[in-house]
Amino acid sequence: MVSRSIPHEYFVLDVADDSGPIVARLGDRTVPESVIDRRGRRYHFAGVARRDPRGCLDVTALLQGEWIVAPDLVYRRT
C-alpha cells in the first residue's frame, strides 16, 4: 500500500545499471552514487524514501524528478 491511495508502482524507476562509487549501505544493500535507467538516463542518489505512520511509501513526499529505486531509495534525474 502507498499513502493517499497512489500506487507506488507509478514512481518506481526501472534501473538497468548502477554507476559510480558506493555512497552508503542500507541494511545489507549497497547504495550506488547513481543509477542508469533502460533509456540511458542518469539519476543520482537523493536519500531514503519516506513512509507514512502505517508504513506505506509516501510518494507525495517525492520532489519533481525523483523516483523510487527498490526497496526504499530515492534517486533524482540529473
Residue pairs with C-beta under 8 A, 6 or more apart in sequence:
1 54
1 56
2 8
2 56
2 57
2 58
2 59
3 52
3 54
3 56
3 57
3 58
3 59
3 60
4 58
4 59
4 60
6 59
6 60
8 56
8 57
8 59
8 68
10 59
11 57
11 59
11 62
11 67
11 68
12 67
12 68
12 69
12 70
13 35
13 37
13 43
13 67
13 68
13 69
13 75
14 37
14 38
15 35
15 36
15 37
15 38
15 69
16 36
16 37
16 38
17 35
17 36
18 32
18 34
18 35
18 36
19 32
19 33
19 34
19 35
19 36
19 42
20 32
20 33
20 34
21 32
21 33
22 30
22 31
22 32
22 33
23 31
23 32
23 33
23 45
24 30
24 31
24 45
25 31
26 48
26 71
26 72
26 73
29 71
31 45
31 73
32 45
33 44
33 45
34 42
34 43
34 44
34 45
34 75
34 78
35 42
35 43
35 69
35 75
36 42
36 43
37 43
41 77
42 77
42 78
43 67
43 69
43 75
43 76
43 77
43 78
44 75
44 76
44 78
45 73
45 74
45 75
46 63
46 66
46 74
46 75
46 76
47 73
47 74
48 72
48 73
48 74
49 57
49 58
49 61
49 62
49 68
49 72
49 73
49 74
50 57
50 58
50 61
51 57
51 58
51 72
52 58
57 68
57 72
59 68
62 68
62 74
63 76
65 76
65 77
66 74
66 75
66 76
66 77
67 74
67 75
67 76
67 77
68 74
69 75
